[in-house]
């Protein structure tokens, strides 16, 4: 059974930082591209960041603008998202996702087969 479990969510003041983690089990981690998406109330889910299975390529949503960094720990089957300079508009539920050897669609939901339950990030202005 594949499981993706996010942690690290919470509330923070604007300008602050948070680090999200996603623990993955039930699949061969090194064969999967890992991504983060987010969904704010009343809005569609949007792409935040991804790192392909080899770890050699990362991609970010346009709104990130150098504030976030995605990384993967293949030894422990985990992916992390370091978020700095947080803004009120970053408030959303953040989801971790895994896509089998995904590369072409790593910035779209269709590139991922497995999803976590999400973790809430609230940024107070």
Wavefront OBJ file of the C-alpha trace (Angstrom):
o trace
v 0.000 0.000 0.000
v 1.446 3.318 -1.081
v 1.453 6.048 1.524
v 2.549 9.655 1.342
v 2.400 11.469 4.662
v 3.045 15.196 4.854
v 4.271 16.961 7.968
v 5.553 20.378 8.969
v 2.463 22.427 8.293
v 1.183 25.102 10.614
v 0.791 28.830 11.102
v 3.476 31.424 10.551
v 3.752 35.191 10.234
v 4.353 36.729 6.830
v 8.059 36.746 6.075
v 8.623 33.588 8.079
v 9.728 30.125 7.023
v 8.428 26.581 7.166
v 9.813 23.241 6.051
v 7.432 20.611 4.800
v 8.348 16.953 4.688
v 6.724 14.001 2.990
v 7.447 10.447 4.068
v 6.852 7.888 1.330
v 6.328 4.152 1.633
v 5.013 1.304 -0.479
v 6.842 2.198 -3.690
v 10.381 2.337 -5.045
v 11.196 5.921 -4.172
v 14.116 6.294 -6.583
v 11.792 5.514 -9.511
v 9.430 8.379 -8.745
v 9.409 12.064 -9.453
v 8.186 13.930 -6.394
v 6.073 17.037 -6.456
v 4.327 19.533 -4.216
v 1.018 21.112 -5.089
v -1.242 23.428 -3.131
v -4.895 24.346 -3.026
v -6.334 27.464 -1.466
v -10.028 27.713 -0.552
v -12.179 28.198 -3.614
v -9.263 27.731 -5.991
v -7.935 24.908 -8.118
v -4.936 22.929 -7.044
v -1.727 24.425 -8.429
v 1.812 23.234 -8.961
v 4.432 24.367 -6.442
v 7.618 22.395 -7.061
v 8.976 19.083 -8.332
v 12.185 17.078 -8.386
v 12.609 14.245 -10.859
v 13.526 10.702 -9.826
v 17.240 11.258 -10.450
v 17.298 14.435 -8.400
v 19.048 16.256 -11.254
v 16.196 18.537 -12.256
v 13.855 20.695 -10.237
v 10.998 22.869 -11.378
v 8.991 25.558 -9.603
v 5.739 27.390 -10.047
v 6.096 30.932 -11.333
v 4.905 32.409 -8.059
v 7.767 30.810 -6.092
v 10.370 33.271 -7.386
v 13.310 31.810 -5.510
v 11.553 31.560 -2.150
v 11.125 27.776 -2.015
v 13.522 24.865 -2.430
v 12.617 21.218 -2.998
v 14.977 18.390 -2.095
v 14.828 14.630 -1.819
v 16.431 12.163 0.571
v 16.523 8.842 -1.239
v 18.098 7.068 1.721
v 15.041 7.801 3.854
v 12.338 7.980 1.166
v 11.518 11.578 1.922
v 11.008 14.809 0.033
v 11.217 18.236 1.599
v 10.017 21.705 0.698
v 11.810 24.604 2.362
v 9.612 27.697 2.173
v 11.050 31.124 2.977
v 9.675 34.660 2.797
v 6.155 33.330 3.124
v 3.275 35.544 2.103
v -0.391 35.550 3.067
v -1.213 34.303 -0.441
v 0.810 31.150 0.256
v -1.961 30.059 2.622
v -3.277 26.734 1.336
v -3.322 23.001 1.859
v -0.069 21.586 0.526
v 0.013 18.126 -1.047
v 2.882 15.779 -1.729
v 2.682 13.635 -4.876
v 4.654 10.838 -6.548
v 4.851 10.052 -10.267
v 6.483 6.943 -11.716
v 9.434 8.136 -13.814
v 7.423 11.247 -14.553
v 9.257 13.958 -16.485
v 7.100 15.504 -19.201
v 4.198 16.341 -16.892
v 6.016 16.998 -13.642
v 4.353 20.391 -13.296
v 0.835 19.018 -13.804
v -1.402 16.805 -11.702
v -1.610 14.194 -14.453
v 2.073 13.467 -13.957
v 1.410 11.919 -10.543
v -0.323 8.691 -9.507
v -0.061 8.914 -5.758
v -1.035 11.733 -3.399
v -0.841 12.550 0.265
v -3.691 13.839 2.383
v -2.280 17.341 2.597
v -1.086 19.655 5.320
v -2.419 23.146 6.066
v -0.183 26.208 5.841
v -1.578 29.460 7.170
v 0.412 32.652 6.754
v -0.801 35.614 8.772
v -0.238 39.055 7.315
l 1 2 3 4 5 6 7 8 9 10 11 12 13 14 15 16 17 18 19 20 21 22 23 24 25 26 27 28 29 30 31 32 33 34 35 36 37 38 39 40 41 42 43 44 45 46 47 48 49 50 51 52 53 54 55 56 57 58 59 60 61 62 63 64 65 66 67 68 69 70 71 72 73 74 75 76 77 78 79 80 81 82 83 84 85 86 87 88 89 90 91 92 93 94 95 96 97 98 99 100 101 102 103 104 105 106 107 108 109 110 111 112 113 114 115 116 117 118 119 120 121 122 123 124 125
